[in-house]
Amino acid sequence: MKQIMPGAAASDKFQFPKVFVGQYGSEISALSLDKAELVHSSFWGGDLESFIFQSSARGLFKNKIGVMTVGGTAAYRLGKKLPNGLIIGARGPYGILVKDRDTPLNKWFIETYKNIYGIYPSGPAYQYGQAILAAKIAYDKAGSDATDEQLADALRGITFESFSTTIEMSLGGGHQAVTENGYGVTKYDDENGENVVTDVKFYPGSCVMPPEGVESVQWINGGMKGAKC
């Protein structure tokens, strides 16, 4: 935050709930009383849904901007219970952020998934499917009887198309996948009876990931040199 918005002041009253608690009353009270305009959370799954339910009941997001870096996991499940105006991500170009991305593979994935499970695919479904695609590519290159080392070598440095984006194995000596990342603002579509996202913004991997051989914290503290946004 100091690098991107040096004028922004962070609260000195961080709220880190204990693991597996599930009740966030005291934290929500503290957040409500804090002067900070924005509330950030990386909760996901059941923890995220519990936090949203409890926060909404107490009107937290009527006065604060919510930024949920993995909020996409709750977008389809919560329906009208998901507050409007949340800024949500999906740890990549997945789920509700790419529901309208018009590629043959993405359209096939969404249609097939919804026919089987009765709901649109969220971020984890995309990520697991992406891993299966990568495994198929590796086995196709290295052979069905390949060792773990041979499979890893087959994926080294490659670029391939996944359901919603291009995957580049460009960091970690060619073993770390890099994709774009995105965020959008939640809004309930009354006409269609479902949540949508507006003002979606995607950032290329070269904008949000450090160059090869540079650690993330070091890169950020150094002013994110070399970022291509």
N, C-alpha and C positions, 0 to 999 in steps of 0.2 A: 504494500500500500504506500509506503514511503517513496518508492520509486515512481509509481504511476500517478498517485495523487498526494504529493508531499504536503498539501495543505489540509488534508483530512486528519482528524484527531480520533484515535481509537480509544475505546473505553478502557479504563484500568480495572474493570470489574468483570473479568472473564467468567463464564459459567460453563464448567465442565461436569456434567452429571456423572454419577457413579455408574459403572457398567451394570446392565441388566436391571436397573431400578424401574424404569417404565413410567414413573410418575415425576413430572417436572414442575410441580406447582411452585416451589421456592425459586427455581431458576426463572420461570415465567414472571413471577412477581418482581424479581430483580431487574429483568429486562424491561419490564413495563415502566419501572421507576427511573431507569437510566436515561440520560439525555441523548444517547446515541440514536441516530435516525435509521440505522440499518442493522438488521440482525442476520448474521451468517450462521449457517449450520451445514454440516456434512452428514447429518443423519440420513439413513435410507431404510427402506423396508418398513417393518413394524414399528421401529423406533421413530422414524419420520412421521408415520401416520399418527402415532400416539401424541407426538409433539404438536402436530397440526391441529388435532382435535382439541387438545387441552388449551392451546394458544388461542384458537378461534373462539372457544367458549368464553374466554376472558378478553376478547377484543384486541389482542396484541397487534394483529396485522392491519388494524384500522388506523393505527398511529405509527407503525414502523414498516419499513420496507424489508421484506423477507428475501434473502438470497439463499437458495437451497441448491448446493452444487450437485446433489444427486436427486433433486426433487422430481425428476422425470419418472422415477420408480413408482410414484404415487399418483401420477397424473390421470391414469385410466381407472384406477381402482376407486378413487374417492368421489368422482362425479362432482356434484354441487358442493360437497363438503370441502373441496379444495378452494381456498380463498382466491379471489381475483387479484391480480397485481403482483403475485410472487414472481421473482426472477429465478428460473430453474435451469439446471443443466442436467446432463446425463453421463458425465465423464466420457464425452465423445459425441459424435454425430449419430445419436441413436434415439429410439423410441419416438415420443411425441414430437421431438425436434425435426425429425425427417419423415414424418408420416406422409407428407405431400411431395417428397422427393421422387421425381418421376423417372426412375430407371427400371428396366425390365426386372432386374434381380430384386430390387427393393419392393416393387409391386407384387412380385411372386411371393416373397417372404411374408409380407403383411397379409395377403389374401390367404395363403396356406395356414399361417399361424392362427389367424382369426377363425378360420373354418374349423380348426381342430380344438382350440381352447375357448372360443367365444369372446375373446378380448384382443385388443391390438397388442403387438409385442412391445415391451418396455426395453430399457437399456440392457439389462442382463441377458435377455433373449437374444438380442443382436450380438452381444459380446461372446456368448457361448457358441452361437452359430458361426461367428467369425473364426473362433478357435477351431471348429470342425473343418471349415474351409481350408484353414492353414494346414491342418493335419493331412487333409486329402492332397493338397499340393505337394507337401513333403513326401508322402508315400508314393505319389505318382512319379516324383523325380528320383527318389532313392530306392524304390522297390518295396514290395510288401513285406519282405523279411529284413528290412533295414534296422540297424541298431539305433539306440537313442542318439548317439553321437552323429550318425549318418543323417538322421532326420533333422537334427539341429543344423547341420552343415547345409542341408538342402534349402533351408529357409534363410540362411545367412544373406543379408543384403538385398533380398528380393522386394519387388513391388507387386501387389496384386489387388484386384477389385473385390471388395466385400459387398454385403447387401446394400450398404448406404454410403460407402465412402471408399477412398483408395488407401490401402495400408502400405506404409513404407517401413521396411525393417532397416532403419537407418542409424540407430544409436546402439550403444553397447556392443560395438564391434559387429554390427549387423544383426544382433539378436533381439533388440528391443523395438517393438512396433510403435510407430508414430502415426497419429491421425490428426485431423482438424478437431477443434472443440467448439461447442456452441452453447448459447443461452437464449432463452425467450421469456416472455411475460405471460403468465397464465390468464385465461379468460374463459368463462363458461359460455358456450354457444347454445342459447336457449332453443334456437330453431332446430338444431340437430341433436340436442340433448347430450352434449359431450364437451369435454374440456378441449381447448385449443391453445396454441401459443401464438403470440403476436410479437412483432419487432424482433424476430429471430436474427441473431448475429453469429456468424461463424468466423473462427480465427484459425488460420493455417497452422500446422504443427511447427513450422519454422518461426512462428510468432510466440508460441507458448512453451516451447521446449528448448533447453540449452543446446548449444552446439556439441558435437561429439567430443568427449573427453573433458567436459566441464560439468562440475557438480551443480545441481539446481540452486542451492542456497548461495553458492559462490557467484553464480550467474546473475541472480536477482540483486544481490548486494552490490554487484559491479555495474548495475544499471541496465542489465539485460542486453549487453552489447551483441550485435549481430542479429537481433530479432528482426524477422522479415514479416511485417504485418501489412 
